[in-house]
């Protein structure tokens, strides 16, 4: 079926990103927006906007009935959920299909298979992927015995979600029961599923992921990314390809991601996430995100692909348009997330009105944003304002280009983490490449956690 009109069930920069590709493809766009976003940039760019509720996401962007009703009202052919919100929600996918709409994403079976982390681990095991030692916790008081068999320290993780919610690092047995109880409460509140499981914590691990595309029969990968620069399990910088990764590990990891996709008869775009243990030179399956990722632009930058266009083509029922030999990897790309937050004050959110918004441009520079002068940064949603993506012929060139891009980036009216990124890019450990997930905590410690990094942090030339 040819898709002629898409309802975008999302907001912010990803909504703008989807609109851009739809325009290129000649597809009409209808934006499902909350009351807080009716005058935002995505609403002005879309061909039509329908209000789906109050600013609170629970009654708008997370309201399956409101989103599907908006799509039906708009006579849309399909729903694109973007990332976050309802993007991996099987209820939305099922309801869309029941109303004759195409869900631009995986099948219901795919979503159910990977949305439950324990079920995903079982599928990964069947596909032959290595797993971090772990297991389900059926009661808090039984967790200590399980941790003893896994090995300390351990992570308590939510079965039904991610993003750092319901996730606890525990280093000693006396604190485990309380941590499990807290994680179960958080998971139940955030995901409606209080189940948790334990995994051994890998202290020197790197977060490496592989992008796959499937048509329900064939699956290919389009390279890997490193997302190890994180704060409280939230990614800050992503790069492709993953730096300083042994060729043997890289190829085996990519093959494992494809094998997992084939195990699921995967349909659409997905990301298979791994933990790479540098000390053991081994990797383990973590989870799969059955949607487009925030960091997808770095993959696009080194492959020349439009991943949203590939999503739409698969949703229309087409077979894969690419073969493994068609994928060419060219150079290195790095993305940093510009957030409305004060990193000198423990990353306190900074909602408000943007007074100035000047973003970098030029060869090898891409900015995905929904922000302009006069935009309101709402306290109701994620603080992401823009993604600044650069490509260079190698990693050193990409870092230099990103540093130059940030120097001319000028956003005022709200606090941002721009200067944090500038300091991070000047840091010697980051420049070497291959940092682990504990790196950012070391970086903050080296700056006294105050963010006072001297004259280099002052705004650069406009």
C-alpha positions as CSV (number, residue, x, y, z in Angstrom):
1,X,0.0,0.0,0.0
2,X,1.2,3.5,-0.8
3,X,1.2,5.8,2.2
4,X,-0.1,9.3,1.3
5,X,-0.8,10.8,4.7
6,X,0.9,10.1,8.1
7,X,-0.1,11.1,11.5
8,X,3.0,11.9,13.6
9,X,2.4,10.8,17.2
10,X,5.2,12.8,18.7
11,X,6.7,16.2,19.3
12,X,10.0,18.1,19.2
13,X,12.9,17.5,17.0
14,X,11.8,13.9,16.0
15,X,8.5,15.3,14.7
16,X,10.4,17.9,12.6
17,X,12.7,15.1,11.4
18,X,9.8,12.9,10.2
19,X,8.1,15.9,8.5
20,X,11.3,16.5,6.5
21,X,11.4,13.1,5.1
22,X,7.7,13.0,4.4
23,X,8.1,16.2,2.4
24,X,10.8,14.6,0.3
25,X,8.6,11.7,-0.4
26,X,5.5,13.7,-1.2
27,X,3.6,12.5,1.9
28,X,1.2,14.7,3.8
29,X,1.8,15.1,7.5
30,X,-0.7,15.5,10.4
31,X,0.8,16.3,13.8
32,X,-0.8,15.0,16.9
33,X,0.0,17.8,19.4
34,X,-0.8,18.6,23.0
35,X,-2.2,22.0,24.0
36,X,1.4,23.0,25.0
37,X,2.7,22.4,21.5
38,X,0.0,23.9,19.2
39,X,2.2,26.9,18.4
40,X,5.5,25.0,18.3
41,X,7.7,24.6,15.2
42,X,6.5,21.1,14.3
43,X,2.9,22.3,14.3
44,X,3.8,25.1,11.8
45,X,5.7,22.7,9.6
46,X,3.1,19.9,9.4
47,X,0.3,20.2,6.8
48,X,-2.3,19.9,9.6
49,X,-2.3,19.7,13.4
50,X,-4.8,18.0,15.7
51,X,-4.9,18.6,19.4
52,X,-4.8,15.3,21.4
53,X,-5.1,16.7,24.9
54,X,-3.7,18.7,27.7
55,X,0.0,19.4,28.2
56,X,0.5,16.4,30.5
57,X,1.8,13.6,28.3
58,X,-0.4,11.0,30.2
59,X,-3.5,12.6,28.7
60,X,-2.0,13.5,25.3
61,X,1.1,11.8,23.8
62,X,0.6,8.7,25.9
63,X,-3.2,8.5,25.2
64,X,-3.6,5.6,22.7
65,X,-7.3,6.4,22.2
66,X,-6.7,10.1,21.5
67,X,-3.8,9.3,19.1
68,X,-5.7,6.7,17.1
69,X,-8.9,8.9,17.0
70,X,-6.8,11.8,15.6
71,X,-5.4,9.5,12.9
72,X,-8.9,8.3,12.0
73,X,-10.3,11.9,12.0
74,X,-7.4,13.0,9.7
75,X,-8.0,10.1,7.3
76,X,-4.4,9.2,7.7
77,X,-3.0,6.0,6.2
78,X,-0.4,5.5,8.9
79,X,0.9,6.5,12.3
80,X,4.6,7.2,12.9
81,X,5.3,7.1,16.6
82,X,8.9,8.5,16.5
83,X,10.8,7.5,19.7
84,X,9.7,7.6,23.3
85,X,6.1,8.0,24.3
86,X,4.1,5.3,22.5
87,X,6.8,4.2,20.0
88,X,7.1,0.7,21.5
89,X,3.6,0.4,22.8
90,X,1.9,-2.7,21.5
91,X,-1.5,-1.3,22.4
92,X,-1.0,1.6,20.0
93,X,0.2,-0.8,17.2
94,X,-2.7,-3.1,17.7
95,X,-5.3,-0.4,17.9
96,X,-3.9,1.3,14.8
97,X,-4.2,-1.9,12.8
98,X,-7.7,-2.6,14.2
99,X,-8.7,0.8,12.7
100,X,-7.2,0.1,9.3
101,X,-4.1,2.2,9.9
102,X,-0.5,1.2,9.2
103,X,1.8,1.3,12.3
104,X,5.2,2.4,11.1
105,X,7.1,0.1,13.3
106,X,7.5,-3.6,14.1
107,X,4.8,-6.2,14.4
108,X,2.8,-6.8,17.5
109,X,4.8,-10.0,18.1
110,X,8.1,-8.1,17.7
111,X,7.1,-5.5,20.2
112,X,5.9,-8.1,22.7
113,X,9.1,-10.1,22.3
114,X,11.5,-7.3,23.0
115,X,9.3,-5.1,25.2
116,X,9.6,-7.7,28.0
117,X,13.3,-7.8,28.8
118,X,13.2,-11.3,30.2
119,X,11.5,-12.6,27.0
120,X,14.0,-10.7,24.9
121,X,16.9,-12.4,26.9
122,X,15.2,-15.8,26.1
123,X,15.1,-15.0,22.4
124,X,18.7,-13.8,22.4
125,X,19.7,-17.1,24.0
126,X,17.9,-19.0,21.3
127,X,19.6,-16.9,18.7
128,X,23.0,-17.8,20.2
129,X,23.8,-14.4,21.7
130,X,25.9,-14.2,24.8
131,X,24.1,-12.8,27.8
132,X,25.2,-10.9,31.0
133,X,24.7,-13.4,33.9
134,X,21.3,-12.6,35.4
135,X,17.8,-13.8,36.2
136,X,14.3,-12.9,37.2
137,X,13.5,-11.8,40.8
138,X,10.1,-13.2,41.9
139,X,10.3,-11.8,45.4
140,X,12.7,-9.2,47.0
141,X,13.8,-11.5,49.8
142,X,15.1,-14.0,47.2
143,X,17.2,-11.5,45.4
144,X,20.3,-12.0,47.6
145,X,20.6,-15.7,46.9
146,X,20.3,-15.0,43.1
147,X,22.9,-12.2,43.3
148,X,25.3,-14.7,45.0
149,X,25.1,-17.0,41.9
150,X,25.4,-14.1,39.5
151,X,28.3,-12.3,41.1
152,X,28.6,-8.8,42.7
153,X,27.9,-6.0,42.1
154,X,24.5,-6.3,40.5
155,X,22.1,-4.2,38.6
156,X,18.4,-4.3,39.3
157,X,16.5,-3.7,36.1
158,X,12.8,-3.3,35.1
159,X,11.4,-6.0,32.9
160,X,9.0,-3.7,31.1
161,X,10.9,-0.5,30.4
162,X,14.2,1.4,30.3
163,X,15.6,4.9,30.3
164,X,17.1,4.5,33.8
165,X,13.7,4.1,35.5
166,X,13.5,1.1,37.8
167,X,17.3,0.6,37.5
168,X,19.5,0.3,40.6
169,X,23.2,-0.5,41.1
170,X,23.8,-2.5,44.3
171,X,27.3,-3.2,45.6
172,X,26.5,-5.1,48.8
173,X,23.9,-7.7,50.0
174,X,22.6,-5.6,52.9
175,X,21.1,-3.0,50.4
176,X,19.7,-5.4,47.8
177,X,16.2,-6.1,49.2
178,X,15.5,-2.4,49.6
179,X,16.8,-1.6,46.1
180,X,14.6,-4.3,44.6
181,X,11.5,-3.0,46.4
182,X,12.3,0.6,45.2
183,X,12.9,-0.6,41.6
184,X,9.7,-2.6,41.6
185,X,7.7,0.5,42.8
186,X,9.3,2.7,40.2
187,X,8.8,0.2,37.4
188,X,5.1,-0.3,38.4
189,X,4.5,3.4,38.3
190,X,6.4,4.1,35.1
191,X,5.5,1.1,33.0
192,X,2.5,-0.6,34.7
193,X,4.8,-3.6,35.2
194,X,6.6,-4.0,38.6
195,X,8.7,-7.1,37.6
196,X,12.4,-6.7,37.8
197,X,15.5,-8.9,37.2
198,X,19.1,-8.9,38.1
199,X,22.2,-8.6,36.0
200,X,25.9,-8.7,36.9
201,X,27.3,-5.2,36.7
202,X,30.3,-4.9,34.4
203,X,32.4,-2.0,35.7
204,X,34.4,-1.3,32.6
205,X,31.7,-1.9,30.1
206,X,31.0,0.1,26.9
207,X,27.5,0.6,25.5
208,X,27.7,-0.4,21.8
209,X,24.7,-0.9,19.6
210,X,24.0,-2.2,16.1
211,X,21.3,-0.7,13.8
212,X,19.3,-3.3,11.9
213,X,16.5,-3.2,9.3
214,X,14.2,-6.1,8.5
215,X,11.3,-6.8,6.2
216,X,9.9,-9.7,8.2
217,X,12.0,-12.2,6.3
218,X,15.5,-10.7,5.6
219,X,17.5,-8.7,8.1
220,X,20.6,-6.6,7.5
221,X,22.7,-4.3,9.7
222,X,23.8,-0.8,8.9
223,X,26.7,-0.4,11.3
224,X,27.3,0.2,14.9
225,X,27.4,3.1,17.3
226,X,28.9,3.9,20.7
227,X,26.7,5.5,23.3
228,X,28.9,5.1,26.4
229,X,28.9,8.8,27.4
230,X,26.0,8.7,29.7
231,X,24.6,10.3,32.9
232,X,22.3,8.2,35.0
233,X,21.8,5.9,32.0
234,X,20.8,8.8,29.7
235,X,23.0,9.2,26.6
236,X,24.8,12.5,26.0
237,X,27.1,11.8,23.1
238,X,26.8,9.1,20.4
239,X,29.2,8.3,17.6
240,X,29.5,6.0,14.6
241,X,31.3,3.7,14.1
242,X,32.1,2.7,17.7
243,X,35.7,3.8,18.2
244,X,38.6,1.6,19.3
245,X,36.6,-1.6,18.9
246,X,38.6,-4.7,17.8
247,X,37.6,-5.8,14.3
248,X,36.8,-9.3,15.5
249,X,34.4,-8.0,18.2
250,X,32.8,-5.5,15.7
251,X,32.1,-8.1,13.1
252,X,30.8,-10.7,15.6
253,X,28.6,-8.1,17.3
254,X,27.1,-7.1,14.0
255,X,26.5,-10.7,13.0
256,X,24.8,-11.3,16.4
257,X,22.5,-8.4,15.9
258,X,21.4,-9.8,12.6
259,X,20.9,-13.2,14.1
260,X,18.7,-11.8,16.8
261,X,16.6,-10.0,14.1
262,X,16.2,-13.2,12.1
263,X,15.2,-15.0,15.3
264,X,12.3,-12.6,15.6
265,X,11.4,-12.3,11.9
266,X,11.9,-8.6,12.5
267,X,10.0,-6.0,10.6
268,X,11.2,-2.4,10.4
269,X,14.0,-0.4,12.1
270,X,15.5,-1.6,15.4
271,X,18.6,-1.3,17.5
272,X,20.2,-4.2,19.3
273,X,22.2,-3.0,22.3
274,X,25.3,-4.7,23.7
275,X,27.6,-4.3,26.6
276,X,31.3,-4.7,25.6
277,X,33.5,-5.8,28.4
278,X,36.9,-4.4,27.6
279,X,38.8,-6.4,30.2
280,X,37.5,-9.7,29.0
281,X,37.2,-8.6,25.3
282,X,33.7,-10.1,25.3
283,X,30.3,-8.6,24.6
284,X,26.8,-9.4,25.9
285,X,23.3,-8.8,24.7
286,X,21.5,-6.1,26.7
287,X,18.2,-5.4,25.0
288,X,16.5,-4.3,21.8
289,X,14.8,-1.0,21.0
290,X,12.1,-1.6,18.5
291,X,11.9,1.9,17.0
292,X,14.0,4.7,15.6
293,X,16.7,5.9,18.0
294,X,17.5,9.4,19.1
295,X,21.0,8.8,17.8
296,X,20.1,7.6,14.3
297,X,21.6,10.6,12.5
298,X,25.2,9.4,13.1
299,X,24.4,6.2,11.2
300,X,22.8,8.3,8.4
301,X,25.8,10.5,8.3
302,X,28.3,7.7,7.6
303,X,26.0,5.7,5.3
304,X,24.1,8.3,3.4
305,X,20.8,6.6,4.2
306,X,17.5,8.1,5.3
307,X,16.4,5.7,8.0
308,X,12.9,7.3,8.3
309,X,12.4,6.7,4.5
310,X,13.5,3.1,5.0
311,X,10.9,2.7,7.8
312,X,8.2,4.0,5.6
313,X,9.1,1.8,2.7
314,X,9.0,-1.3,4.9
315,X,5.7,-0.1,6.4
316,X,4.3,0.1,2.8
317,X,5.0,-3.7,2.5
318,X,8.1,-3.4,0.4
319,X,11.0,-5.8,0.7
320,X,14.4,-4.5,1.8
321,X,15.7,-2.1,-0.8
322,X,19.3,-2.7,0.4
323,X,21.6,-5.6,0.4
324,X,24.6,-5.9,2.7
325,X,27.0,-5.1,-0.1
326,X,25.1,-1.9,-0.8
327,X,26.0,-0.4,2.6
328,X,29.1,1.8,2.6
329,X,30.6,3.3,5.7
330,X,32.4,6.6,5.1
331,X,34.2,8.5,7.9
332,X,33.1,9.1,11.5
333,X,30.1,10.9,12.9
334,X,29.5,12.3,16.4
335,X,26.3,13.7,17.9
336,X,25.8,15.7,21.0
337,X,22.5,16.4,22.7
338,X,21.9,20.0,23.5
339,X,19.6,20.1,26.5
340,X,17.9,22.9,28.4
341,X,19.5,22.3,31.8
342,X,22.1,23.8,34.1
343,X,24.9,21.3,34.3
344,X,26.7,23.5,36.9
345,X,23.7,22.9,39.2
346,X,23.3,19.1,39.1
347,X,21.7,19.3,35.6
348,X,18.6,21.2,36.9
349,X,16.1,21.6,34.1
350,X,15.8,25.1,32.6
351,X,12.3,25.6,31.1
352,X,11.4,29.0,29.7
353,X,11.4,31.1,26.6
354,X,14.3,30.9,24.2
355,X,15.6,34.4,23.4
356,X,18.4,33.6,20.9
357,X,18.8,30.4,18.9
358,X,21.7,30.4,16.5
359,X,22.9,27.0,15.4
360,X,26.0,26.0,13.4
361,X,25.9,25.2,9.7
362,X,28.3,24.3,6.9
363,X,29.9,21.2,5.3
364,X,29.7,18.1,7.5
365,X,27.3,19.8,10.0
366,X,23.7,18.8,10.7
367,X,21.4,20.2,13.3
368,X,18.1,18.5,14.2
369,X,16.0,20.9,16.3
370,X,12.5,22.2,16.9
371,X,13.8,25.3,18.6
372,X,14.0,28.9,17.4
373,X,13.9,32.3,19.0
374,X,10.6,32.6,20.9
375,X,10.2,28.9,21.4
376,X,9.0,27.8,24.8
377,X,10.9,25.0,26.6
378,X,8.1,23.3,28.4
379,X,8.5,21.7,31.9
380,X,6.2,18.9,30.8
381,X,8.6,17.1,28.5
382,X,12.2,16.0,27.9
383,X,14.7,18.9,27.9
384,X,16.3,18.0,24.5
385,X,16.5,21.1,22.4
386,X,18.7,20.1,19.5
387,X,21.0,17.4,18.3
388,X,24.3,18.7,16.7
389,X,25.7,16.1,14.4
390,X,29.0,16.3,12.5
391,X,30.9,14.0,10.1
392,X,34.6,14.0,9.5
393,X,36.9,11.8,7.5
394,X,38.1,10.3,10.8
395,X,37.3,10.6,14.5
396,X,39.9,13.3,15.1
397,X,38.4,15.4,12.3
398,X,34.9,14.9,13.6
399,X,35.8,16.0,17.1
400,X,37.5,19.1,15.7
401,X,34.4,19.9,13.6
402,X,32.0,19.4,16.5
403,X,34.2,21.7,18.7
404,X,34.0,24.4,16.1
405,X,30.2,23.9,15.7
406,X,29.6,24.2,19.4
407,X,31.8,27.4,19.5
408,X,29.3,29.2,17.3
409,X,26.2,27.7,18.8
410,X,24.4,30.4,20.7
411,X,21.2,29.7,22.6
412,X,20.0,32.2,25.3
413,X,17.0,32.7,27.6
414,X,17.4,29.2,29.1
415,X,20.5,27.4,30.5
416,X,22.0,24.7,28.2
417,X,24.7,22.1,28.5
418,X,26.7,23.5,25.6
419,X,29.7,24.3,27.7
420,X,29.7,20.9,29.2
421,X,30.0,19.4,25.7
422,X,32.8,21.7,24.8
423,X,34.7,20.7,28.0
424,X,34.1,17.0,27.3
425,X,35.3,17.2,23.7
426,X,38.5,18.8,25.0
427,X,39.1,16.0,27.5
428,X,42.0,13.8,26.9
429,X,40.3,10.5,27.9
430,X,37.4,11.2,25.5
431,X,39.8,12.1,22.7
432,X,41.6,8.7,23.0
433,X,38.3,7.0,22.2
434,X,36.6,3.9,23.6
435,X,35.5,5.3,27.0
436,X,33.3,3.2,29.2
437,X,30.0,4.0,30.8
438,X,31.7,5.2,34.0
439,X,33.6,7.8,32.1
440,X,31.2,10.7,32.5
441,X,31.2,10.4,36.3
442,X,35.0,10.6,36.2
443,X,34.8,13.6,33.9
444,X,32.4,15.4,36.4
445,X,34.7,14.6,39.3
446,X,37.7,16.1,37.4
447,X,35.7,19.3,37.2
448,X,34.6,19.3,40.8
449,X,31.0,18.6,39.7
450,X,30.6,22.4,39.6
451,X,31.0,22.9,35.9
452,X,33.6,25.6,36.5
453,X,35.9,24.9,33.5
454,X,37.5,28.2,33.0
455,X,37.6,30.7,30.0
456,X,37.3,28.0,27.4
457,X,33.7,27.6,28.4
458,X,32.7,31.1,27.6
459,X,30.5,31.6,24.5
460,X,32.4,31.6,21.3
461,X,32.0,34.0,18.4
462,X,28.5,34.3,16.9
